Amino acid sequence: MCTRTKFESMRLEKGVSLAQMAADLRVSESHIRGIERGRNNPTLRLAFSIARYFNATIEEVFEDAV
């Protein structure tokens, strides 16, 4: 099951492009895009990396969309 997240809006608020975030996290742009759109699930390691990237908790980044 794919989880929809709010981290696309967090990325945009931070002013970071999809390409820059993918490069910073050392993953493909398509993988980040898939996570943002709820099609891909991150590994636990990547989920922690994304949370650290935003200086947030995993719960804050990956809370389920209502």
N, CA, C and O of each residue as an XYZ file, in Angstrom:
264
protein
N       0.839     -1.187      0.000
C       0.000      0.000      0.000
C       0.880      1.245      0.000
O       1.804      1.354      0.806
N       0.602      2.162     -0.880
C       1.372      3.403     -0.959
C       0.761      4.448     -0.036
O      -0.460      4.578      0.054
N       1.614      5.179      0.636
C       1.167      6.206      1.560
C       1.326      7.572      0.921
O       2.411      7.920      0.454
N       0.270      8.334      0.897
C       0.372      9.708      0.404
C       1.016     10.546      1.504
O       0.735     10.363      2.689
N       1.868     11.451      1.101
C       2.570     12.277      2.081
C       2.422     13.753      1.747
O       1.988     14.124      0.657
N       2.789     14.573      2.699
C       2.764     16.015      2.466
C       4.155     16.551      2.175
O       4.368     17.764      2.191
N       5.105     15.661      1.910
C       6.455     16.178      1.796
C       6.719     16.947      0.510
O       7.719     17.662      0.433
N       5.866     16.832     -0.504
C       6.025     17.692     -1.687
C       5.854     19.155     -1.286
O       6.636     20.011     -1.699
N       4.833     19.438     -0.483
C       4.637     20.826     -0.045
C       5.781     21.276      0.854
O       6.169     22.443      0.822
N       6.328     20.358      1.658
C       7.475     20.703      2.500
C       8.688     21.031      1.621
O       9.441     21.961      1.911
N       8.867     20.258      0.546
C       9.981     20.504     -0.374
C       9.829     21.870     -1.036
O      10.792     22.631     -1.137
N       8.617     22.174     -1.484
C       8.372     23.457     -2.141
C       8.539     24.621     -1.170
O       9.075     25.665     -1.542
N       8.083     24.449      0.075
C       8.258     25.496      1.086
C       9.731     25.761      1.353
O      10.137     26.896      1.604
N      10.529     24.694      1.297
C      11.967     24.835      1.512
C      12.654     25.448      0.294
O      13.804     25.877      0.375
N      11.942     25.488     -0.838
C      12.494     26.069     -2.053
C      13.500     25.177     -2.756
O      14.432     25.661     -3.398
N      13.307     23.868     -2.631
C      14.232     22.901     -3.210
C      13.567     22.227     -4.402
O      12.415     21.800     -4.324
N      14.301     22.135     -5.498
C      13.758     21.453     -6.673
C      13.780     19.943     -6.464
O      14.506     19.423     -5.617
N      12.979     19.271     -7.244
C      12.951     17.813     -7.212
C      14.336     17.257     -7.533
O      14.802     16.322     -6.882
N      14.988     17.835     -8.534
C      16.326     17.379     -8.930
C      17.342     17.574     -7.809
O      18.170     16.698     -7.560
N      17.281     18.719     -7.133
C      18.230     18.988     -6.053
C      18.013     18.049     -4.879
O      18.975     17.527     -4.315
N      16.764     17.831     -4.509
C      16.478     16.933     -3.393
C      16.941     15.518     -3.713
O      17.549     14.853     -2.875
N      16.653     15.065     -4.918
C      17.072     13.722     -5.330
C      18.594     13.599     -5.273
O      19.123     12.597     -4.792
N      19.292     14.613     -5.762
C      20.754     14.594     -5.725
C      21.269     14.591     -4.286
O      22.187     13.842     -3.952
N      20.678     15.426     -3.442
C      21.100     15.501     -2.040
C      20.900     14.171     -1.320
O      21.711     13.786     -0.478
N      19.814     13.472     -1.656
C      19.499     12.202     -0.995
C      20.067     10.993     -1.738
O      19.941      9.856     -1.283
N      20.693     11.254     -2.888
C      21.317     10.204     -3.702
C      20.324      9.140     -4.158
O      20.581      7.939     -4.072
N      19.189      9.618     -4.644
C      18.180      8.745     -5.254
C      17.721      9.403     -6.550
O      18.044     10.562     -6.810
N      16.976      8.674     -7.353
C      16.517      9.231     -8.626
C      15.355     10.202     -8.416
O      14.596     10.104     -7.452
N      15.247     11.137     -9.353
C      14.118     12.067     -9.319
C      12.801     11.313     -9.420
O      11.833     11.654     -8.741
N      12.763     10.293    -10.263
C      11.509      9.552    -10.442
C      11.092      8.847     -9.155
O       9.899      8.695     -8.892
N      12.057      8.417     -8.358
C      11.711      7.766     -7.087
C      11.114      8.786     -6.112
O      10.103      8.515     -5.464
N      11.742      9.954     -6.015
C      11.201     11.010     -5.144
C       9.817     11.420     -5.626
O       8.899     11.561     -4.818
N       9.657     11.613     -6.927
C       8.351     11.983     -7.489
C       7.306     10.920     -7.145
O       6.177     11.251     -6.782
N       7.681      9.657     -7.260
C       6.759      8.573     -6.938
C       6.348      8.576     -5.476
O       5.192      8.305     -5.151
N       7.290      8.881     -4.594
C       6.965      8.963     -3.165
C       6.019     10.132     -2.922
O       5.034     10.000     -2.197
N       6.322     11.279     -3.533
C       5.465     12.457     -3.371
C       4.044     12.187     -3.842
O       3.085     12.678     -3.246
N       3.906     11.422     -4.890
C       2.581     11.153     -5.464
C       1.914      9.913     -4.889
O       0.810      9.555     -5.300
N       2.572      9.257     -3.947
C       1.971      8.102     -3.299
C       2.071      6.814     -4.085
O       1.390      5.842     -3.757
N       2.907      6.778     -5.120
C       3.065      5.560     -5.921
C       4.191      4.678     -5.406
O       4.141      3.459     -5.567
N       5.203      5.273     -4.791
C       6.344      4.532     -4.252
C       6.384      4.699     -2.746
O       5.943      5.714     -2.207
N       6.913      3.700     -2.082
C       7.167      3.789     -0.650
C       8.670      3.866     -0.432
O       9.423      3.117     -1.055
N       9.118      4.758      0.443
C      10.551      4.825      0.721
C      10.972      3.679      1.630
O      10.162      3.143      2.386
N      12.238      3.310      1.549
C      12.775      2.381      2.535
C      12.799      3.111      3.874
O      12.672      4.335      3.919
N      12.958      2.378      4.941
C      13.032      3.013      6.255
C      14.223      3.965      6.312
O      14.123      5.058      6.869
N      15.338      3.552      5.742
C      16.532      4.405      5.722
C      16.250      5.709      4.969
O      16.613      6.788      5.438
N      15.607      5.613      3.808
C      15.290      6.813      3.032
C      14.266      7.680      3.759
O      14.361      8.906      3.723
N      13.294      7.063      4.416
C      12.297      7.827      5.176
C      12.977      8.657      6.264
O      12.635      9.824      6.455
N      13.938      8.062      6.978
C      14.684      8.808      7.989
C      15.507      9.923      7.344
O      15.596     11.022      7.890
N      16.105      9.645      6.189
C      16.897     10.664      5.489
C      16.026     11.838      5.056
O      16.432     12.995      5.171
N      14.836     11.540      4.561
C      13.910     12.595      4.143
C      13.487     13.429      5.349
O      13.443     14.656      5.267
N      13.177     12.777      6.457
C      12.787     13.503      7.669
C      13.922     14.419      8.135
O      13.688     15.577      8.479
N      15.145     13.897      8.145
C      16.298     14.726      8.528
C      16.480     15.897      7.562
O      16.826     17.004      7.975
N      16.246     15.647      6.293
C      16.382     16.681      5.264
C      15.488     17.878      5.576
O      15.863     19.026      5.336
N      14.311     17.599      6.110
C      13.357     18.656      6.452
C      13.413     19.054      7.922
O      12.625     19.886      8.372
N      14.348     18.460      8.677
C      14.434     18.725     10.112
C      13.076     18.484     10.774
O      12.577     19.309     11.539
N      12.504     17.335     10.456
C      11.172     16.977     10.950
C      11.189     15.514     11.383
O      12.176     14.805     11.185
N      10.098     15.083     11.968
C       9.960     13.671     12.314
C       9.365     12.920     11.124
O       8.768     13.520     10.230
N       9.535     11.617     11.130
C       8.931     10.795     10.079
C       7.415     10.975     10.087
O       6.787     11.041      9.031
N       6.839     11.051     11.265
C       5.391     11.227     11.372
C       4.934     12.522     10.711
O       3.903     12.547     10.039
N       5.692     13.588     10.898
C       5.328     14.869     10.288
C       5.396     14.804      8.764
O       4.538     15.357      8.077
N       6.399     14.140      8.247
C       6.592     14.085      6.799
C       5.629     13.113      6.134
O       5.107     13.386      5.053
N       5.397     11.983      6.782
C       4.634     10.916      6.150
C       3.262     10.681      6.766
O       2.731      9.574      6.681
N       2.681     11.704      7.383
C       1.347     11.509      7.930
C       0.372     11.250      6.790
O       0.472     11.860      5.726
N      -0.558     10.353      7.016
C      -1.524      9.975      5.980
C      -2.389     11.156      5.585
O      -2.806     11.956      6.422
N      -2.646     11.244      4.292
C      -3.577     12.256      3.792
C      -4.987     11.838      4.161
O      -5.318     10.653      4.162
N      -5.805     12.815      4.470
C      -7.189     12.510      4.857
C      -8.070     12.556      3.639
O      -9.276     12.329      3.741
